[in-house]
Each structure stands twice: as structure tokens, then as C-alpha cells.
Amino acid sequence: MLSAPAQILPAELLCHIFSYLTLREQIQIAVVCKRWSASMGEAREFVARVTDRMAQVGCQRVLKCFPRLKVMELRLHNKNQDALVHFGSTFTGHPTLTHLITETSSILLAALRHTPRLKHLTLKEDFSSPIPHLPRANVNFLYEIFTKGFETLDLDAPLLFAMDTFAEAVDDAFDDKRGTMGKWVLPNLKRLSIRSLQNSSMSDLMTGFMPRVVLTELKHLNLSSNEATLPLACLGYLAHATPNLESLHVAGTWIEGRDAESFVEVLSRRLKEIVLIGCDLPGLDRRDDSINLAEGILTLLTAHLSDVQDIQIIHCKFRTPAHPIHNSHISKGSRTLKRLSLLGFGRTMTSVSFLSYYPALETLKLDDVPNYVPNPSGLGMRYIPLWDFVAGALVNLAELDLRFTRVEDEIDHSIMSDHITTVPPTHLPNLTTLSLYSIPISTLLPILAMHPTLKSITLNHLPATTFPTMLLKPQSHLISLPNLRILHIHAHGPMSPLITRTLATTLTKASQGLHTLHVQSAKPALETHAPTLAALLSPPSPLPPQDAIDSLWISTLMSQCPYIRTLRTSGQTLTHDALARLCAPDAVWKGTLERLEVALRGIPRMDVAYDFLLKALLEEYRILKGLEVCVERLPDDVGPGVELGEVGGRAASRTDDMMEGVEMLARAAEPDWDAVSSSSSPSLSFIEPSQPLSAYTLQSIDTLHAKLCARYADDLKRLAPWLETCRVWAPELKRKWIRSFLLRRMQRRIGGDDMRV
């Protein structure tokens, strides 16, 4: 109950407070008093995962509580499609609704005919969703959708596209005499996205719909298909149907054409943004290895689209044309291009020197690029760092994503050694977002020291074979990032836990405003001891591992970054002391932390200390919205032991540790575990084997473990009902064993081949 001063809060503030409650809680508090009921009625947004009980009540009865609703979102709950379909079918319209997001089309007919202010529709309906309402309606839903006058449409409903075709929608429009000079004019639509198009529905859209309509105000078009074919003539129809189109996104489509030039020529010259993702496109003549595919495609696009500002070509395939293309006469470069993404070109992007022709770039994303490139000036050193070339040519960059290749070409590193130690990296004055992949830490730290304006940093796959001494030098502590808000660190190697933690505390010394931190470490499987069956099934070691997160690291982060909202740690476990530090009375994150993802060492509900601390944490962190706990019950430093004779087969050894591990897991998953866990001692050595170890397989143990984690997650949800998401999970033993088995086989075979050579 609110206190006396809180009872005079304005309705707007009460409405904001109620928005943090679940739908069920809002309905419960609405009966407290008329003022609270009226405040809930002021809500503008309704988001629900439809359950059986909600379906029984019906959509219209629920919406009576929200007379001024603007946005409604209906989602599946536990894949209960029947409940969602029934709930949507009870909708009879709403006078103020403007945005509708739904995962069922059963709500469409009433929404289209009895919701006068509806202007934005997002429909995402799965292949397996029941659609009894479609044949019963006896109307063309696509016709109803396009005649509604939407401003934004996002359709992902392959079954709807199969039942009601786009061509039939145009036929119905002409039957109603809505056509104008042989064209169906749709004046209001500004953004159109059509996803999950099959070959037939893509053909229907591009040959039966686009040639017969005019979308006068359409600015953005997104077409996503499952390997559908798109003839070049259809792109011509598209250009005529959308005279003012500025943005075109195409994904997963096989586009016909004799060569890249013929494909570019049919594009509308008014385009300012073109995004191609996972498409199969006509390319350039690749019989000459000196041709830079990325440069050639980019040159054609910028020459044809004079006002283009954004080009993204992501993981596309290019077919070699039958005849070579001679585009040497085409002028290179563009002073309007601001955003460029070239991902997936690999070795076909033989050089990046062409980037200097696009000086206005503000966002750049490249992958499979070397750390060092030939010096384009030809003066001095033969090779210069890629960073220096990019920063020198593109001084306006604000967002940079460079994914370096991990296998460098053989170049003379002795020539570059002086450059590494004496020349500071080039400064980018406007840089705010930086993402780097597989960059040496010795190269990374000087770059970060030169850019205090950074707001977001993502470091992926940092090499962590050995601990870099540069992290211990005084220069590394001169890094100051006062504007940093988001930091993601991922390292790969034996020293990755120590390196990621050291980097996190080093980079955040002056980052008081940091709100998102993700620290992830990974170890190569071939460089660590492969887990044996005895180690997989044995209880965890009582001693914390050396690479675990301790209370000192948590305390350091709290003092440096007091406003953390999201904390994710992967690949390293939290000790009891670290978790206790999070629950301490002086923990500064109690009022800010909303998302927490950690790994714990020990089986939940068996480790009394972890169980107590987790529940204490939930009692303290009342604004926590998401909790994810990975149960790392196995020691990281397992040694060699007995191998399993057959992958995924039954255990062959009967060691006491293995039996104890299996019996602990089996007993913990039983419904009467509460009686067992009430014991003051966490030791379960009193359990007598009820069946031989040979009766257990890794699959059955994984099933027991998953059941145990699910029960523990339910306990946490009951303790903290304010959590939006709560997940407890554990790595699968069977998958881990199969992976280690295959890697050992590969390692032995590679070693044998090397010996024969």
C-alpha cells in the first residue's frame, strides 16, 4: 500500500509505476481503489504472453481495462499456439489502438475493420501455427491489409502468403474499382517489410503485385526469402512501382543477371541505402586474381547511385560472369557514402586501398583483413598498420569495426618492429564506437589510450596464449575512457580469464558512467586436458579454481563503475566470496543492476553456500529483471583418466567418485529433494547406490541435471516474481564428451600425418 504522500501522486506517475508490474499484478491492484483503476486505464501499452487462463477470459474483456491503449503486443507463451489463436479471435476492435504486434493472424480481421486509428502492423506467424480462421473468413487478408492505409507493415506469415496471394489482392482491388489508370495506388505506406518469402510467393509478389501497384510514399522496402529466385526484370518492376524508394534491403535471395553491371543498372537511382545479406549475386570476372571483387562491386554501385549514403554487402556469394566486365572507365569514389559494411569477401578483397576514395565515411565494417597492409605511398616502410591507413584516409569515422584474420600472411615482421614501438597510432577525433576482432593487446592498448571519446568498445577473440607484459607497464594505466558506457571483452587462450579481468579493471578506471559490462573467456580444447568420464561424473572440487572471479575484482568494479545495469561473466565462475560481496550491505549496484549472468561452481540446491547467497542476492536486488546462472559443476583442471570405450555409451568404470556424482544428481532431481536438502550438512555420502552405474548414460545424467536446474529456476522465480527472465542451465556432459573425443581423434591423426611427413 502506498504511503500517505504517495496517495496524491499524479495519474501519469502512477501509470509509470504500474508499467513495471505484470499484467496480472496490474489487474489485481486495479480493484484497490477507483484512482488506481483510473491510473491503470491511462496505460498506453499492453504486452502479454497469452496463457490458457487469458484465452478463457478473452481479449476484449482484458482490453476494457485499457481504454486509451496505443500499442498492443501479443506473444506466445510456452509455445501454446491454440491459446494465442483463441485469444486473438475474441478481439472485436479498439478505438484508440495505433500499433499492433502479433504472432497470430486470428486478430487481423477485427483489427483491420474495427480499429480506425491502426497505422502500424507487425505480424510474425510461424509455419506451425494453426490457421482455422483463414479459410473460414472468406476474404483476402492481403487485400484487407493493403486497403487499410497502413504507414508501416512488417509481414512474416508464409501460410498467409500461400492462402491469399498478392496477385489476388490486386484483382480484388480492381473488382472494387479502386484502380487508377490501370494501377492500384497505395498512398500511405512508408515502410514495408515482407519476410519468409518462398519461391512461389516471391514470384507472386514481384510479378503479380508490383507491376500493378504504385506505392507513392514508400521509402523503405525489406524483402527476405528462403533462397527464392528474383529475376532482374522484377527489380525493374520494383523501380517503377516505388518512385520514391530510398532504402532497399534484400536477404537470402538468388538474383538473376549476366553480370554485376546488369544487376546494378536496374536499381532505382534514388536509392540512398542498399543492404544485401546472404544473397547469391552476379559478380565480376574472377579469372584474373588481381581483380578486387569488393572494390569492383562498390565502384559500380557508387557510380550508379549518385546519392547513396549506406551500402552493406554481408556474406553474399558472387557468380563469375561468362564475359569479363570492363569497368575501368567508371569513376571511382563517392563523397556521399557515409556507412559501408563489406563482410564475407575473404581473399577476394585483395586490398583495402580503395577506401581512400570514400573520405566521407562515418561507419566502416570489414572482416578478414590483415593487421598490416602494404604502404600505399611507397615511401619508408613496406608495411604499415591497417589502423594507420584507415585512420589517415577516413578522418570522419565515428564507428569502426575491424575483424582481423587470425592467420597472417608471411611478411617481414622485423621491418615493422620499430614502427610498433616508436610510432603512436593515428588518432580519430570523432570515434565513439569501436569493435575489434583478434587484435594483439600490444596493438590494442595504444589505440585505446589515443581515443578517450569512446562510448562503446567490443573486443572479440583477443589472443591470450601468454599474459602480455604490456598490461603491467605504467602506460597501460594511463588509459582514460570517461565517456565509456558499454564494454565487451572476449579472449581466447589459456590465460584468457586473467587477461579479461585485468583488461576490464584497467579500461574502466575512469569510466564512472559504464552501464554494460560483458567479460567472456574461452580456452582452446586442444590445449587443455580433455575431460575423462571419471572427471565428468565426479563431484566438484571444494577449492575454488585459480581463474575464478573473486571478491576483490567485484569490489574494484564497484568502486570504479557504480552504475552498472548489465553484468555478464562467461567462462569463469564466481567464488562464494564474490557472490557474498554482491550481497554486502554497501553494494552500490543494488539500485542499478537489472541483468546478471554468472557461472557458479557447484550443483544448485546441493551447495548450501551458493543457494543461500543467491537467494540473499534476490532479496537485495529488487530491480533485477533478468538472471541467468550457468552451473559449472565440473573442475576445470581435470587430468587424464579412463576413456570411454564408445562415445555416448555406458560407463565402464565403477569408481566411488563416479557413483557418488551420479547418485547425487539422481537423488537431487527427485520430487522429495526438499526433505534431503533440509539436512544441515551438504554431504550426501550416506546415499546408497540404488542401481548399478552401468544403468546410467551421459544422456540420462544430462536429463537429470536439466530437470534439477529447471526446478531450481522455478524456486528462484517464486522467490523473486519480479524477474522477467530466470534461467538456470548446465553444460551437457554428452556434448562435451563427444567434442573432446572427436578433437582427440583429430589431434592424433594430425600428429600422425606430421610424423609421416
N, C-alpha and C positions, 0 to 999 in steps of 0.2 A: 504494500500500500504506500502511495506517495505521501510524503510529509506535508504539513500544512502549507509551507511556502510553495511546494511543488504543485499543489492543487490549483494554483492560479496561473499556471504556465499557459502560454497561448496555444491555440489548437495546432499551429504549424509545428511548434516544438514537440508537442505530444505525438503528432503524426510521425515526426522524425524518430522519436524514441521507439515507437511501436514498429517502425520498419525493421528494427534489429530482431524482432521476435518472429517465430514461425507462424504460419497461418493458423494453426490450431491454437497457439497461445493468444494470438490477436482476437480470435473469436471468443475465447474464454474471458479475456479482460473486457470485452465489449459490453458484457452484461453487468459490470460493476456499477456503472452509473451512465446517465444519458450523455454526459460530457465526454466520457471516454469513448462511448459508442460513436458519437459525432466525430471525434478526432480520428478514429479508425476509418470512418467513412470518408475522410479527407484524403485517404491514401490514393496515390496516382498510379501505383504499380502493383501488380498481382502476379507472383511467381509461385507455381505449385508443381510438385511431383505427385501425380494423381494416383491415389491408392483406391482399394476396393471400397472403403468407407466413404471417400469423397465421391466416388461414382454412384453410390447408393443415394447420397444426398442430392446430387445433380448440380450441374454448372450454374444454372440460373438462380437457384436458391443461395448458392455461395456468393454470387456476384451482387445480390441485393444488399450485401454489407458494404459494397464499394460503389456508391452512386456516381462518383466523379472519376472513375478509372480512366487512365490514358493508355497504359501498357499492360498487356496480359501475355503471360508465358506459360505454356502447358508442356510438361516434360513427362517422360516415362519414369515409373518407379519400379525398380527391380524387374524390368522387362515385362511388366504387366500391361500388355498392349490392349487386352479386352477392356480393362478398366478405363484406360485413356480414351479409347474409341467411344465407349458408352458415355463417359463424362462429356466429351465434345459434342455428341449427338443431342444432348439436352440443352445446348446453348440456343437461345432464341433472339440474340441480339443485345446491343448495349448502345445507349445514346451518345456517350462521350468517348468511346474507345477509338484510339488513333493508331496504335501499334499492336499487331498480333503476331506472336511467335508460337508455333505449334508443331508437334510431332505427329499429328493425325489430321487427315483431311475431312474427318467427320464433322468438324466445326465449320467448314467453309461455307456451305450453302446459306446458313443463317447469318454468318458473318458478312457475306457479300450482299445479302438482300436487306438485312435489318440492322446494319451498323453504319449509319450515314456518314460518320466522320472518319472511317477507317481509311488510312492513306499508306500504310506500310505493312507488308505481309511477308513473313518468313515461314516457309513450310518445309520441314525436313521429315519425310516419311520413309521408313525402312522398307526393304523388299518384303520382309516377312510380316509386315503389319496387315491385319485384317481390314478389308475394304468392302464390307457388305453395303455400305451407303452409296458407293459409286454407281453400280448398275441400277439400284432402286430409285435414284434421284431422277433419272430420265432427262438429264440436262448435260450439256457440255461444260464441264467445270472450267476448262481453259478459256472458253468464250466468256463465262461469267467473270473470271478473274480479269481479263483484259478490258472488259467493258466497265469495270468498277471505277476506273480512273485513279489507280494507284500511282503514287510517286516513286515508291521503292518496292521491288519484287525480288524475292530470293526463293526460288523453287528448286527443291531437291526431292522429287517424288516420281521415281521411274514407273511405278504402277499407274499413277495418274496419267503420265505421258503415253502409256500403252493403251489405256482405256479411252481417253479423249485426246485425239490428235490435234496438233496445231493447225493443220490444214482444215479440219472440220470446224475449228473455231472461226476461221476466216469465212468459210462457207455460210455459217450461221449469221455472221455479221452482214454479208451481202443479202441473205434472205430477209433480214430485218431492214434492208435498205439503209444501212449505215455507211455504205461506201461512198467515197467522193472521187469522181473521175477515175474509177477503176481501182482505187486504193482505199484501204481501211486506215483512217487517220487516228492515231493514238496520241493525243497532245500532251498528256500529263506525265507520262512515265519518264523518270530521270535516271534511275538506276535499275538495271535488270541483270539478275544472276540466274542461270539455269544450269543445274549440276546433275551428275549421274546420267548423262545422255548416252543411250545406246546407239548403235549404228543406224537403226531404223528411225529412232526419234530425232537424231541429229539430221538425217536426210529430210524428215518431215518438217523440222523447224526451218532449215535453210532453203529448201526448195518449195515447200507448200505454204510457208508463212511469210518469210522475209520478202520475197518478190511482190507480195500483195499488200504490204502494210507500209505505213510511213510513221516512224517514231520521231516526231519533230523535235522533242525536247530531250531525247535520250543522250546522256553524257557518258555513262559508264555501262559497259557490257562485259559480263563474265560468263564464258562457256566452258564447262568442264565435262569431259566424257570419259568413257571406259574404252579407249583405243578405237573410237569412231573415226570414220573417214570424212574429210572435209575437202571437196573439190575447190579449185581456185575460183571457178565461176560463182560459187556460193559466197565467197568473200566479196566478189563484185556486187552480188545482190545486197549483201550486208552494207556496203558502202553507200548504195543508193537509198536503202531503207532508213539509214541513220545519218542524215546530212550533217548533224551537229555533234557526232560522236567524238569524244576526246580521249577516252580510256578504253582499251581492249585487252582483256585477259583471256587466254586460251590455254587449257590444260588437258593433257592426256589424249591428244588428237593427232591422227595421221593426216597431214596436209599434203595434198597432191601438188604437183608442179614439176616442170622440167629442170628448174634450177632456182637458186635463191633469188635471182633478179626478177624472175616471173612472179614469185611469191610476193616480193616487196611491192611490185608495181600495182597490184590490185588493192593494196591497203589505202584507206582514206588518207589524204594528205593533211587532214585536220587533226589527226591523232597527236596528242601530247604525251600519251603514256601507252606503252605496249609491253605486255608481260606474257612470256611463253614458258610454260612449265611442263616438263616431261613430254614434249611433243616430238613427232617424227617429221622433220622438215627437209625440203630440198636444199642442198648445200652448194659448196664451191668445188672446183676441180681439185681433188686431193692427190692426184697422181704426182704432183710436184710437192715434195715435203717442205719446201721453203715457204709455201703459202701459209699465212697465218689465218686460220679459219675465223677466229674471233674478230680479228681486225677487218677481214673482208665483209663479214655479215654486218658489223657495226657501221662500216663505211656506206654500205648500201642503204641501211635504214636511215641514217642521219642525212644522206643526200636526198632521199625521197620525202622524208618527214622533216620539213624545214623548221617546224616549231616544237619538235619533240623535246620533252623535259625528263622523261623517265623511260629507260629501257632495261628490262630484266629478261635474261635468257638463262634458264635454270634447268640443268640436266636434260637437255634436248639432244636428239640424235639427228645428224645431218647426212643425207644421202649424197653420194658422189654423182654429179650430173653426167649425162652421156657426152656432152660437148663442153669444152672449157669456157669459162667466163672471162672476158677481158674488161675489167673494170678499172684499169689504170687511168682512164680519162676522168673518172669520178673524183671530184674534190673531196679531200679528207677533212674531218673535223666538224665541230659544231660548237657554237657559243651559247646555245640554249640548253644543252643537255646538262641536267643537274644531278640525276640519280642513275647509276649504272651498276648492274649486277651481271657478272659473267661467271657462272658456276657450272662445272661439269665438262669443260672443254679439254682438260687434261693436257696431253702433249700436243694437241692441235693448236694450242695457243703458244706458239714458239717464242714469242717475245711480248713484252708489255710496253714497248717504247711508243706504241700508238696512243697511249693515254695522254701524251703531251698535246695532242690535237683537241683535247676537250678541257680547256682550262676552267670552265665554269662549274665543274663537278663539285657537288657538296656531299654526296653519298657514293661510296665505292665499295663493292664486294667482289673479291677474287678468290679463287681456290687453286690448289696445285701450283703454287708459284714458288720459286726458289728464294732463299734468303738473300742471295747475291745475284746481280744481273750484270751483263756487260756494260761498261761505261759508254753511254751514247755519245759523249763528247770526243772520245778517243784520246783524251789528254790525261796524263798521270796514270792512275791505276787502271788496270784492265777491267776490274770488277769493283762495283760499289754496292752497298746495301740497298735492297729494294726499297726500304723505308725512305732513304735519302732521295732516291729517284722520284718516288711518288709524292713525297712532301715538297720537293723542289718544283715539280711540274704542276701540282694541283694544290695551290695555296689556300683555296676556299673550302677545303674539306672540313665537314663537321661530323661526319660519321664514316668510319673506316673499318672494314672487315677484311683481314688478310689471313688466308689459311695456307700456311707454308707446307710444302711437300716434305715428308719425313725422310725421303731418300734423295739426298742431294747429288747433283752431278759432280763429277771429279774435276775440281778446279784447284788452282794453286792457292791454298789457304795461307801459305807463308807470305804471299803478296798482300793479303788482307789483314794480317795480324796487326800491323802498325795502325791501320785505319780503325780497327776495333778499339784499340787502347788510347788513341790520341784524339780522334775526331768525334765531337759530340753529335748526336743525331739531329737532323733538321727539325725545326720547330714548326708546328701547325697552329697558328694563333686561334682558330675557330673550332678546334677539335673538342667535341663533348662526348662522343660515343666511340669506344674503341673495342674491337674484338680481334683477338689474335689466336692462331692455332699453330701449335708445335713451334714455338719460338724459343730459342735458348734464353735462359734467365739473364745471362750476361749481356744479351742484347736488349732484353725487356726493360731492365731497371733504368738505364739511362733515358729510354724513351719516356717512361712514366715520370721521371724526375723533370723532364722538359715540358710537361703538359699538366700544370695544376688546374686547368679549366675542365678536366674530365669529370663527367657526371655518371657515366656508366662504363664499366670495364668487364670484359668477358675474356678469360684466359683458358683455352682448352688444350688439353694434351701437352702440357708442359713436360719436357724431358726431365725425369727425376731418377736417373741411374745413380748419381752421386750427389751429395749435398754441395751446392755451389758456394765457394768461399766468398763470393761477392755479396751474399746475403749477410755476412758477418762484418763486412767493411763499413767504415763510418759513412761512406757515400750513400749506402742503401737507406740509412736512417734520415737522410736529407729529403726524401720524397715527401711532399706535402700535397694532399689532394682535398682541399677544404670543401669542394663542391660535389664530392663523390656521394652518390645516392645508391647505386647498385653495383655489387661486386660478385662475380662468379669466378671461381678458381678451380681448375681441374688439372691434376698432374698424374702422370703415368710412369711408374717405376718403383723400385724397392724403397726409395727414400720419399715417396710421394706424401705420406702422412705428415712427416716433419716439415717438408717444404711447403705444403699448402697452409699449414698452421702458421709457420713463420712468415710467409707472404701476407697472410690475412692480417696479422698484427702489425707488420711493417707498413703496409699500404694504408691502413686506417688510423694511423697515429693522429692525424689532424682532420679526420672525417667525422665530425660530430653529427652530421645530418644523415649518415648512412642508414638506410631503412631495409635493404635486402642484402643478405649475405648467403652465398652458397659455396661450401667448401667440399670438394669431392676428390678422393684419392683412389687410385687403382694400381694393382700390382700385376705385372706380366705373369701369366700362368706358367710359362716355360722356365721362368727364373725363380720360381718358388717351389717349395716342396709340394708335390701333388698329394692331396688328401687320400689316405687309405680308408678302408672300410672301418677298421677299428677306431680311427680318429674321428670319422664321421659320426659314429654312434656313441662315442664316449661322452661323459658329462663335461661341461666346460671347466677350464682350469680356474681355481679360486683366485689366482693372481691376475691383476689387470695387465694387458699387453703393453709393450713399450710404445706402440703407436696410437694409444687411446687418448681421447681428449680429456684433460684433467681440469681441476677447478681453477688453476692458475690461468689457463688460457681463457676460460669463461670470464674470470674476473677482469682480465686485461681488456677483453672486448667490451665488457660492460662499462668500464671507465672511459674507453675511447669512443664508443658508439652507443650512447644511452637511449637512442630512439629506434632500435631495431624492431621492424614489424614482421619480417620473414627471416627465419634461420633454418638452413638446411645443411646437414652434415652427412656425407655418404662415404663409405669405405673405411670409416674409423668409428669405434664405439665410444660412448660416454661412460666414464667411470662413475661409481657411486658418488664420489666427492663432487664431480662436475654437475651431476643432476641435483645434488643437495645444494650446490651454490646457486642454481637456478631458483630453488625454492626458498632461499635465505630471506629473512625479513628486509634486508637492504637491497634486494634485487631490483634494479631500475627498470627492467623490461616488463614488469607486471602490468604497467599501464599502456604498453605499446605492442607487445608481441601478439600477432594474430595467426601466424603459421609457423609450425615447428615440425621439423622432420629430423629424427635422430635414429641411431642404431644403438641398441643395448646389448650387453653381453650377459646372456643367461636366458633361460626359458621363462616366459612370463607366467605368473601365478605359481612358480616354483621358487623364484628368487625373492625372498621376503623383502630385502632392502630395496630392490628396484620397484617392486609392487607398491611399497609404502611411499617411496619418493614420487612415483608417477602420479599417484592419487593425491599426494600433497601438492604437486605442481598444478593439477587441475583445480584444486580448491583455491589456489592463489591467483591463477591466470584466468580471470573471469571473462576477458575479452578475446580469448583464444578461439579462433574459428576452425582451424584445421590442425589435426595431429596425425602424424604418420610415424610408426615405430617399426623399425626393422630389427628382428630378433636374430642377432649374431650369436647363436648358442655354441658355435664351434671355435676352438682356439685357432689363431692364425698361424702359429708356429708348429703345426703338426709335422711329425717326422715320418720317415719311411716305415712301412709296416707290411702287413699281409695284404696282397692284392686280391681283388675279387676275380674269381675264375671266369665269370660270364657277366657282361655288363647288364645291370638291371636284374640280375638273378638273385638267388637266395644266399644268405650269408653262410660262409663256410667255417668261420671260426666261432668258438664259444667262450670268448674271454669274458671275465666278470664285468669289465667296464662296458663292453658292448651290451651285455644283457641288462645291466643297470640302466643304460641310456634308453633302451627300447622300453623297458618296463616303466620307467619314469614317464615317458611320453604317453604310453598307452593308458596308464593309470590317471594321468592328468587330463586326458580327453574324456574320461568317463563322467557321467552326469553327477556322480556323488563325490566329485573332487572337493567340494566345499568342506565336507567333513574331514577330508585328508588334510587340506590346507589349513585347517584350524589348529593343527599341531604347532606348538611353539618352535619346533626345530624344523628347518627346511630339509633336513636329511631324510632320504627315502630308502635308506639301506635295509629297513625292515621288510620291504616288499619282497615277497617270494615269487619266483617265476611261475606264472600260471600256465605257460605253454613254452615249448622249446623255441630257441631263437630261429631255427630253420623255418618256423611258420611265418616269420616276418620278411617282407621285401622292402626295398627302398621306397617303392611306390606306396606301400601301406603305411610306412613311417611318415612319408610326406603328407599323406591324407590325415593321419592323426595330428601331425603338427599343425596343418592348416585348420583343422577343427578346433584345436586348442587356441590358436591365435584369434579365430573368429569369436569364440566365447569370451576371450579377454577383451576384444574390441567392444563387444556388447556390454560388458561390465563398465568399461570406461564411458560409453555413451550414456548409460543410465546414471553414472556419477556426474557427468557433465553434459546435460541435454542441450546446452547452448552450442555445442560443437556442430558445425555444418558437415564436416567430414572427419571420420576417425577410422584409421586403417592400421591394423597390426598384421605383419606378414613375416615370413621367414624364407630364406633361400631354399630351393628344392634340392634335397640330397641326391636324388636320382640324376637330375640335370647336371649337378656339379660333378658327380662321379663319371657320367658319360663324357663330359667335356674333358676332364683330366685324363680319362682313359684314351680318348682319341688323340689328345695332344701328346701323350707319352708315346703312342704308336708313331705319330708323325715325327717326333723328335728322334726316335730310334732309327726310322727309315732315312731321315735326312742325314743323320750321323753316319749310317752305313754307306750311303751314296758318297758322302765326302771322303770316307776312308778308301772306297774303291777308286775314286779319282786320284 
